[in-house]
Amino acid sequence: AKQDDFRQRLLSLKMIEVIFQNGVCPAKWKSKPDGDDVTMTPARELVKLTMSLANDPIANVRLNVGKILLGVLHVFDDEECGVIKFALLQQLKNEKAKEERQDRDVIYFANKCLDKLRQRLNPT
């Protein structure tokens, strides 16, 4: 079942974090056939994968989405940060809509990451 393999999803998040922290994510694909979507860079693919876990059934996976992104926001451009911000706002909305199963750590890390995004995108 999907809930049984949560450790694999946590490992995936950790691997994404290591890739970004060590600067080994290429800026673009090595070879792309003409006509393909060049906007989907490797970094965006990894962000997409990370954000796909934002509403995971396991709270520990959900909280690690915000926690990991918080530590690697510096590698993203403003457009990617905007996508991350939108996805985290959705995560917060979904988490707060849960009547009994709200996880305060998920909310904490999502808010912490959003605060850092706001500082970056809207410097005063």
Secondary structure, DSSP 8 states (H G I E B T S, - for coil): -GGGGHHHHHHHHHHHHHHHHTT-S-SS-S---TTS-TT--HHHHHHHHHHTTTT-SSHHHHHHHHHHHHHHGGGS-HHHHHHHHHHHHHHHHHHHH-SS---HHHHHHHHHHHHHHHHHHS--
